[in-house]
Amino acid sequence: MTNATRKEIVLVVSFVVIIAAPAILQTVIDLARGESIQALAVFQQKVTAKNLRAYEREMEEASWVAKQLRPVMQQAQFRLLRQAGDKAIVGPNGWMFYRPGVRYMTDRPIPPSPAGSPDDPLSAIVAFHNELATRNIQLLVMIAPNKESVYPEMLTRRAKHLDAVIAPSTSRLMEDLQKAGVAVVDLFEAFRAAKHHASTSPGTPLYLAQDSHWSPAGVELAARTAANAMLSSGWIRRGDLLYTEKTIPVRRLGDLIRMLQLPQIEPAIQPELVLCGQIIRQDTQQTYHDSPDAEILVLGDSFLRIYEQDEPQSAGFLAHLARELGQPLASIVNDGGASTLVRQELHRRPHLLARKKMVLWEFVERDIRLGTEGWQVVPLPAAADSQAAVTAPAPRPIP
């Protein structure tokens, strides 16, 4: 036997050992624990592509070797290659972006879903608008821009000359909604103008570097833009409550850092210092709180939750919108569930429609394609239950 042959045999045997060792080790661990052998589960069900993919995922999740090696490899990828896994993308200067949102913006445009299908946002929004209109309630839609739509230059230096980017699906939906008579708040133009004209103070971006959500500056701009649209419609009048603002510093570790699920890395990352404007009612000196019987109902996702329900509280979009309007609001907030889940919750809580004159519906841009539970048509609760039939003049269109 020649030396070359011996080397080939050693190489083949080493390769087979490397391939087989994890399965053998996992089998030993399964037997030691008194559990069924995971590798044999594939023979317990019909062999189909779907079942094989599920089997592969279960093997990866149950593998002891994978659990030991995965954190080490993820740390190496993040520290050496600036790769953040399936959920996040690392851009210049430490900025991070939510990968599904980037895919929504960069993937090839797809044709609109058939009208009336569970994935068609236009049908669901127009149906909701029409039902509200029968009760003399105005609907105002507000799409929260993806972070990468406002700061494409922080995703890639090749976009350094762009003020903002609007995905074709977003632009098409906004145009179709306006054609259907649904009023829309254009935050994209407001945010683009803020960047272009430097209307925010230097060093105060509209989104957080480590997080997928907007900064306090973005919250204030969004609330001011929405309030102007609501008041200019003539459907809502400014209230007489006065609110003051108290600056509260918060150190925040962004959700994109937490998505890495690398506890070894988190302590080494410096949380962002965020200066939040907490809203306080002037007459009672109490922090802002919702009022279920308010004239305005706001539906939305985590863009409404940030700073409002988590630290420091009463400093998010809802509180700042209430300050701009001089009156409290009612709200339903569901992280990631603004496309359908908030309307399902409204159906279960009919009292929130009582006395309402306007519903502001916020959802993040990427949910146009990726909304949880899609875009189902959800009927309003019975008018008798909600006591929402209010006689009022027809709303004027928002400019």
C-alpha positions as CSV (number, residue, x, y, z in Angstrom):
1,M,0.0,0.0,0.0
2,T,1.5,3.3,-1.1
3,N,1.8,6.4,1.1
4,A,-0.7,8.2,-1.2
5,T,-3.3,5.4,-0.7
6,R,-2.8,5.5,3.1
7,K,-3.4,9.2,3.1
8,E,-6.5,8.8,1.0
9,I,-7.8,6.1,3.4
10,V,-7.1,8.3,6.5
11,L,-8.8,11.2,4.8
12,V,-11.9,9.2,4.0
13,V,-12.1,7.6,7.4
14,S,-11.7,11.0,9.1
15,F,-14.4,12.5,6.9
16,V,-16.8,9.6,7.8
17,V,-16.0,10.0,11.5
18,I,-16.7,13.7,11.4
19,I,-20.0,13.2,9.6
20,A,-21.1,10.2,11.7
21,A,-19.9,11.4,15.1
22,P,-22.7,13.9,15.9
23,A,-25.4,11.3,15.1
24,I,-23.7,8.6,17.1
25,L,-23.2,11.0,20.0
26,Q,-26.9,12.1,19.9
27,T,-28.0,8.5,19.9
28,V,-25.9,7.8,23.0
29,I,-27.4,10.8,24.7
30,D,-31.0,9.8,23.7
31,L,-30.5,6.3,25.1
32,A,-28.9,7.6,28.3
33,R,-31.9,9.9,28.9
34,G,-34.3,7.1,28.3
35,E,-35.7,8.9,25.2
36,S,-36.5,7.5,21.8
37,I,-33.7,7.7,19.2
38,Q,-34.3,11.0,17.4
39,A,-32.7,9.8,14.2
40,L,-35.3,7.0,13.8
41,A,-38.2,9.5,13.9
42,V,-38.1,9.8,10.1
43,F,-39.4,6.2,9.7
44,Q,-42.4,6.9,11.9
45,Q,-44.3,9.0,9.4
46,K,-45.0,9.2,5.7
47,V,-42.0,10.3,3.7
48,T,-42.9,13.6,2.1
49,A,-41.0,16.8,1.4
50,K,-42.9,18.6,4.2
51,N,-42.3,15.9,6.7
52,L,-38.6,15.7,5.8
53,R,-38.2,19.4,6.3
54,A,-39.9,19.2,9.6
55,Y,-37.7,16.2,10.6
56,E,-34.6,18.2,9.6
57,R,-35.6,21.2,11.8
58,E,-36.4,18.9,14.7
59,M,-33.0,17.2,14.4
60,E,-31.2,20.6,14.4
61,E,-33.1,21.8,17.4
62,A,-32.6,18.6,19.4
63,S,-28.9,18.1,18.5
64,W,-26.6,18.4,21.5
65,V,-23.6,19.0,19.2
66,A,-25.5,21.8,17.4
67,K,-26.5,23.4,20.7
68,Q,-22.8,23.5,21.8
69,L,-21.3,24.7,18.6
70,R,-24.0,27.1,17.4
71,P,-23.3,29.9,19.9
72,V,-19.5,29.6,19.2
73,M,-20.0,29.9,15.5
74,Q,-22.5,32.7,15.8
75,Q,-20.2,34.7,18.0
76,A,-17.3,34.2,15.5
77,Q,-19.6,35.2,12.6
78,F,-20.8,38.4,14.4
79,R,-17.3,39.5,15.7
80,L,-15.2,38.6,12.7
81,L,-17.6,38.8,9.7
82,R,-20.2,41.2,11.1
83,Q,-22.9,38.7,10.2
84,A,-26.0,38.7,12.5
85,G,-27.8,35.5,11.5
86,D,-31.3,35.1,10.0
87,K,-33.0,38.1,11.8
88,A,-30.6,41.0,11.4
89,I,-28.1,42.7,9.1
90,V,-25.2,44.8,10.3
91,G,-24.6,48.0,8.3
92,P,-22.0,50.7,8.6
93,N,-21.2,52.4,11.9
94,G,-22.8,49.7,13.9
95,W,-26.3,50.2,12.6
96,M,-28.5,47.1,12.4
97,F,-31.5,46.3,10.3
98,Y,-34.3,43.7,10.5
99,R,-33.6,41.2,7.7
100,P,-37.3,40.6,6.8
101,G,-37.8,44.3,6.4
102,V,-34.8,44.5,4.1
103,R,-36.1,41.6,2.0
104,Y,-39.4,43.3,1.7
105,M,-37.7,46.4,0.3
106,T,-35.1,44.7,-2.0
107,D,-36.9,41.6,-3.3
108,R,-38.4,41.6,-6.7
109,P,-41.9,43.1,-6.6
110,I,-44.7,40.6,-6.6
111,P,-48.1,41.1,-8.2
112,P,-50.8,42.2,-5.8
113,S,-52.8,39.5,-4.1
114,P,-56.2,38.8,-5.6
115,A,-58.9,41.1,-4.3
116,G,-60.6,39.6,-1.2
117,S,-57.9,37.1,-0.5
118,P,-56.5,36.8,3.1
119,D,-53.2,38.3,1.9
120,D,-54.7,41.4,0.2
121,P,-54.3,44.5,2.5
122,L,-56.3,46.7,0.2
123,S,-59.5,44.7,0.5
124,A,-59.2,44.4,4.3
125,I,-58.5,48.1,4.8
126,V,-61.3,49.2,2.5
127,A,-63.8,46.8,4.1
128,F,-62.8,48.2,7.5
129,H,-63.1,51.8,6.3
130,N,-66.6,51.1,4.8
131,E,-67.9,49.5,8.0
132,L,-66.6,52.4,10.1
133,A,-68.2,54.9,7.7
134,T,-71.6,53.3,8.2
135,R,-71.2,54.4,11.9
136,N,-69.9,57.9,11.0
137,I,-66.4,57.0,12.1
138,Q,-63.5,58.3,10.0
139,L,-60.5,55.9,9.3
140,L,-57.0,57.3,8.9
141,V,-54.3,54.8,7.9
142,M,-50.6,55.5,8.9
143,I,-47.9,53.2,7.5
144,A,-44.7,53.3,9.7
145,P,-41.7,53.2,7.4
146,N,-39.2,50.4,7.7
147,K,-36.0,51.7,9.1
148,E,-34.1,50.9,5.9
149,S,-36.6,52.9,3.9
150,V,-35.6,56.1,5.8
151,Y,-31.9,55.3,6.2
152,P,-30.8,53.3,3.2
153,E,-27.4,54.8,3.5
154,M,-26.9,53.2,6.9
155,L,-27.7,49.8,5.3
156,T,-25.2,50.2,2.5
157,R,-22.8,53.0,1.6
158,R,-23.9,52.6,-2.0
159,A,-27.1,54.4,-1.0
160,K,-25.3,57.4,0.6
161,H,-27.0,59.9,-1.8
162,L,-30.6,58.7,-1.2
163,D,-32.9,60.6,1.2
164,A,-35.3,57.7,1.4
165,V,-36.6,54.7,-0.5
166,I,-40.2,53.6,-0.9
167,A,-40.8,50.0,-1.9
168,P,-43.1,49.5,-4.9
169,S,-45.6,47.5,-2.9
170,T,-45.8,50.3,-0.3
171,S,-46.2,53.1,-2.9
172,R,-48.9,51.0,-4.8
173,L,-50.9,50.4,-1.6
174,M,-50.9,54.1,-0.6
175,E,-52.0,55.1,-4.1
176,D,-54.8,52.5,-4.2
177,L,-56.0,53.5,-0.7
178,Q,-56.3,57.1,-1.7
179,K,-58.2,56.1,-4.9
180,A,-60.6,54.1,-2.8
181,G,-61.3,57.1,-0.6
182,V,-59.2,56.0,2.4
183,A,-57.2,58.8,4.1
184,V,-53.5,58.1,4.5
185,V,-50.8,59.8,6.6
186,D,-47.7,60.1,4.5
187,L,-44.9,59.5,7.0
188,F,-42.5,58.7,4.2
189,E,-42.5,62.3,2.9
190,A,-42.5,63.7,6.4
191,F,-39.4,61.6,7.4
192,R,-37.7,62.3,4.1
193,A,-38.2,66.0,4.5
194,A,-36.9,65.9,8.0
195,K,-33.7,64.3,6.8
196,H,-33.3,66.6,3.7
197,H,-34.0,69.8,5.5
198,A,-32.3,68.9,8.7
199,S,-35.5,69.8,10.7
200,T,-34.4,67.6,13.5
201,S,-31.4,68.5,15.6
202,P,-28.0,67.2,14.5
203,G,-27.1,63.9,15.9
204,T,-30.8,62.9,16.5
205,P,-31.7,60.3,13.9
206,L,-35.3,59.2,13.5
207,Y,-34.5,55.6,14.2
208,L,-32.4,53.7,16.7
209,A,-29.1,52.2,15.6
210,Q,-29.5,48.9,17.3
211,D,-33.3,48.6,17.1
212,S,-35.9,48.2,14.3
213,H,-38.0,51.0,15.8
214,W,-38.0,54.7,15.6
215,S,-36.2,57.0,18.1
216,P,-38.0,59.5,20.3
217,A,-37.4,62.1,17.5
218,G,-39.2,59.8,15.1
219,V,-42.0,59.3,17.6
220,E,-42.5,63.1,18.0
221,L,-42.4,63.7,14.2
222,A,-44.9,60.9,13.5
223,A,-47.3,62.1,16.2
224,R,-47.1,65.7,15.0
225,T,-47.7,64.6,11.4
226,A,-50.6,62.4,12.3
227,A,-52.2,65.1,14.5
228,N,-51.9,67.7,11.7
229,A,-53.7,65.3,9.3
230,M,-56.4,64.5,11.9
231,L,-57.1,68.2,12.7
232,S,-57.0,69.4,9.1
233,S,-59.7,66.8,8.2
234,G,-62.2,68.8,10.3
235,W,-63.4,65.6,11.9
236,I,-61.5,66.0,15.1
237,R,-61.1,69.2,17.1
238,R,-58.2,69.9,19.4
239,G,-59.1,69.3,23.1
240,D,-58.5,71.6,26.0
241,L,-56.2,69.3,28.1
242,L,-52.7,70.5,28.6
243,Y,-49.8,68.2,28.8
244,T,-46.1,68.8,29.7
245,E,-43.0,66.9,28.7
246,K,-40.3,65.6,31.0
247,T,-37.0,64.3,29.6
248,I,-36.0,60.9,30.9
249,P,-32.8,59.2,29.8
250,V,-33.1,55.5,29.1
251,R,-30.3,53.0,28.2
252,R,-31.8,50.6,25.7
253,L,-30.4,47.4,24.3
254,G,-32.0,47.2,20.9
255,D,-34.4,44.4,19.8
256,L,-32.0,43.5,17.0
257,I,-29.3,42.7,19.5
258,R,-31.7,40.6,21.5
259,M,-32.7,38.7,18.3
260,L,-29.2,37.4,18.1
261,Q,-29.9,35.3,21.2
262,L,-26.2,35.4,22.1
263,P,-26.0,36.1,25.9
264,Q,-22.2,36.1,25.7
265,I,-22.3,39.0,23.3
266,E,-24.9,41.2,24.9
267,P,-22.8,42.3,27.9
268,A,-20.1,43.5,25.6
269,I,-22.5,45.8,23.6
270,Q,-23.0,49.3,24.9
271,P,-26.8,50.0,25.1
272,E,-28.0,53.2,23.3
273,L,-28.6,56.3,25.5
274,V,-32.1,57.4,24.5
275,L,-33.6,60.7,25.7
276,C,-37.3,60.1,25.9
277,G,-40.0,62.8,26.4
278,Q,-42.4,61.5,29.0
279,I,-45.9,63.1,28.7
280,I,-47.5,64.4,31.9
281,R,-51.0,65.7,32.3
282,Q,-50.6,69.3,33.6
283,D,-53.7,69.5,35.9
284,T,-53.1,66.2,37.7
285,Q,-49.3,65.8,37.3
286,Q,-49.9,62.2,36.3
287,T,-48.2,60.5,33.4
288,Y,-50.3,60.0,30.3
289,H,-52.9,57.1,30.4
290,D,-55.4,56.0,27.8
291,S,-59.2,56.7,28.2
292,P,-61.5,53.9,26.8
293,D,-64.3,56.4,26.2
294,A,-62.1,58.8,24.2
295,E,-63.2,60.1,20.8
296,I,-60.2,58.6,19.0
297,L,-59.2,54.9,18.8
298,V,-55.6,54.0,17.7
299,L,-54.7,50.6,16.5
300,G,-51.1,49.5,15.9
301,D,-48.1,47.4,16.6
302,S,-44.8,47.7,18.5
303,F,-44.1,51.1,17.0
304,L,-46.9,52.3,19.4
305,R,-45.6,50.1,22.3
306,I,-42.0,51.3,22.4
307,Y,-41.4,54.0,25.1
308,E,-45.2,53.8,25.9
309,Q,-45.6,50.4,27.6
310,D,-42.0,49.7,28.2
311,E,-39.4,52.0,29.8
312,P,-39.9,54.8,30.6
313,Q,-43.6,54.5,29.8
314,S,-46.0,57.3,28.7
315,A,-43.3,58.5,26.2
316,G,-44.4,56.8,23.0
317,F,-46.5,57.7,20.0
318,L,-49.8,57.5,21.9
319,A,-48.7,59.9,24.6
320,H,-47.2,62.4,22.1
321,L,-50.3,62.2,19.9
322,A,-52.5,62.9,22.9
323,R,-50.4,66.0,23.7
324,E,-50.6,67.2,20.1
325,L,-54.4,66.8,20.1
326,G,-55.0,68.0,23.7
327,Q,-57.1,64.9,24.6
328,P,-56.5,61.3,25.6
329,L,-56.9,58.3,23.3
330,A,-58.1,54.7,23.4
331,S,-55.8,52.1,21.9
332,I,-55.2,48.5,21.0
333,V,-51.6,47.5,20.5
334,N,-50.3,44.2,19.5
335,D,-46.6,43.5,18.7
336,G,-46.5,42.4,15.1
337,G,-50.2,42.0,14.9
338,A,-51.4,45.3,13.4
339,S,-52.6,43.7,10.1
340,T,-55.3,41.5,11.6
341,L,-54.9,40.8,15.3
342,V,-55.8,44.3,16.5
343,R,-59.1,44.2,14.6
344,Q,-59.9,40.8,16.0
345,E,-59.2,42.3,19.5
346,L,-61.5,45.2,18.6
347,H,-64.3,42.7,17.7
348,R,-63.9,41.2,21.2
349,R,-63.9,44.6,22.9
350,P,-66.9,46.4,21.4
351,H,-67.0,49.0,24.1
352,L,-63.9,50.7,22.6
353,L,-66.0,51.8,19.6
354,A,-68.4,53.8,21.8
355,R,-68.4,57.6,21.1
356,K,-65.6,57.2,18.6
357,K,-65.3,59.7,15.8
358,M,-62.0,58.5,14.3
359,V,-59.8,55.4,14.1
360,L,-56.1,55.8,13.4
361,W,-54.7,52.5,12.1
362,E,-50.9,52.2,12.2
363,F,-48.9,49.2,10.8
364,V,-45.3,48.8,9.9
365,E,-44.5,48.9,6.2
366,R,-43.1,45.3,5.9
367,D,-46.5,43.9,7.2
368,I,-48.0,44.8,3.8
369,R,-46.5,41.5,2.8
370,L,-45.6,39.8,6.1
371,G,-48.4,40.7,8.5
372,T,-49.2,38.1,11.1
373,E,-52.4,36.2,10.2
374,G,-52.3,38.0,6.8
375,W,-55.0,40.6,6.1
376,Q,-58.3,39.0,7.0
377,V,-61.6,40.8,6.7
378,V,-62.8,41.2,10.3
379,P,-66.3,42.5,10.9
380,L,-66.9,45.1,13.5
381,P,-68.9,44.1,16.6
382,A,-72.6,44.7,16.5
383,A,-73.5,48.4,16.6
384,A,-75.8,47.8,19.6
385,D,-72.9,46.3,21.5
386,S,-70.5,49.1,20.8
387,Q,-73.0,52.0,21.1
388,A,-71.0,53.7,18.5
389,A,-73.7,55.1,16.3
390,V,-73.0,58.8,16.4
391,T,-74.8,61.3,14.2
392,A,-72.1,63.4,12.5
393,P,-71.5,65.1,9.2
394,A,-69.6,63.2,6.5
395,P,-65.8,63.7,7.0
396,R,-63.9,66.0,4.6
397,P,-61.0,64.4,2.8
398,I,-57.6,64.9,4.3
399,P,-55.4,67.0,2.0
